[in-house]
């Protein structure tokens, strides 16, 4: 059986936008959505699981 670490590090790729800070959370806990990245000339439309931007994350507002 595998033991999970107590904390997990989550990183965000802004695809050329401003830096979105890395978050460290307790594993298995909900992640609070970070501030949207900004990039001149673009409008942020969502977060995706893959580099091709075809698998959107479904976020739940709490």
C-alpha positions in Angstrom: 0.0 0.0 0.0 1.2 3.5 -0.8 1.4 6.3 1.7 0.5 9.7 0.4 2.4 12.8 1.6 0.5 15.1 3.9 0.9 18.1 1.6 0.5 18.3 -2.2 2.0 21.1 -4.4 -0.2 22.4 -7.2 1.4 24.4 -10.0 -0.3 26.5 -12.8 0.7 27.1 -16.4 -0.4 30.6 -17.5 0.6 30.1 -21.2 2.6 33.3 -21.4 0.4 35.3 -18.9 1.6 36.6 -15.6 2.8 34.2 -12.9 0.2 32.3 -11.0 1.7 31.3 -7.6 2.1 27.7 -6.7 -0.2 26.4 -3.9 0.6 23.9 -1.2 -2.5 22.2 0.2 -3.2 19.1 2.4 -3.7 16.2 0.1 -7.3 15.2 -0.6 -8.5 18.7 0.3 -10.3 21.1 -2.0 -8.2 23.6 -3.8 -9.3 27.3 -3.7 -9.2 28.6 -7.2 -6.3 31.0 -7.7 -6.6 34.5 -9.2 -7.0 34.4 -13.0 -3.9 35.1 -15.0 -3.6 38.2 -17.2 -2.1 38.6 -20.6 -2.3 41.7 -22.7 -4.7 41.3 -25.6 -6.3 38.2 -24.2 -9.3 37.3 -22.1 -9.1 34.5 -19.6 -11.8 31.9 -20.3 -11.0 28.9 -18.1 -8.7 26.3 -16.7 -7.7 23.1 -18.4 -6.3 19.8 -17.4 -4.1 19.3 -20.6 -1.7 21.3 -22.8 -4.1 21.1 -25.8 -6.7 23.0 -23.8 -9.5 20.4 -24.6 -10.2 19.0 -21.1 -11.7 21.8 -18.9 -11.6 21.6 -15.1 -15.1 21.8 -13.7 -15.0 24.1 -10.7 -17.5 24.2 -8.0 -18.2 27.5 -6.2 -18.4 27.1 -2.4 
